[in-house]
Amino acid sequence: MNSKTHILLVEDDLLARLSLKSRLERFSRVTEAETAQRALELVDRVSFDLAFVDLDLESPLAGLEVIKA
């Protein structure tokens, strides 16, 4: 059983996402989403302990929609 914290990382900027993921993976299990839509799909089927969400996503849905879910 993996006792690491499971983090959802929602970031549309590839370099920022990779940078954050590399740091977070040292201590946590990280699942990435490039869009708010993908993040919402993941939240419906996976349990996360914590989410890092870009509030200024360049997609039809804003990061705030992910937080509300």
TANORPE-V290035 format. One record per residue. PSI is psi in whole degrees, 0 to 359 (NA if undefined). OMEGA is omega in whole degrees, 0 to 359 (NA if undefined). Layout:
BEGIN
psi->PSI omega->OMEGA
psi->PSI omega->OMEGA
END
This chain:
BEGIN
psi->133 omega->181
psi->119 omega->182
psi->7 omega->179
psi->148 omega->174
psi->136 omega->179
psi->118 omega->185
psi->136 omega->170
psi->123 omega->180
psi->114 omega->182
psi->108 omega->184
psi->129 omega->181
psi->342 omega->178
psi->116 omega->186
psi->313 omega->182
psi->318 omega->178
psi->317 omega->181
psi->314 omega->180
psi->321 omega->179
psi->312 omega->179
psi->315 omega->182
psi->316 omega->182
psi->326 omega->179
psi->317 omega->183
psi->328 omega->183
psi->344 omega->177
psi->330 omega->187
psi->351 omega->189
psi->165 omega->170
psi->128 omega->187
psi->132 omega->172
psi->131 omega->184
psi->149 omega->170
psi->131 omega->181
psi->337 omega->182
psi->161 omega->176
psi->322 omega->179
psi->314 omega->179
psi->321 omega->178
psi->317 omega->179
psi->322 omega->176
psi->317 omega->180
psi->317 omega->181
psi->329 omega->179
psi->334 omega->185
psi->349 omega->184
psi->144 omega->177
psi->128 omega->179
psi->148 omega->177
psi->332 omega->187
psi->151 omega->177
psi->135 omega->170
psi->116 omega->188
psi->126 omega->173
psi->117 omega->181
psi->346 omega->182
psi->48 omega->179
psi->143 omega->178
psi->62 omega->178
psi->169 omega->182
psi->325 omega->177
psi->143 omega->179
psi->160 omega->177
psi->330 omega->179
psi->328 omega->177
psi->325 omega->178
psi->317 omega->181
psi->321 omega->179
psi->331 omega->180
psi->NA omega->NA
END
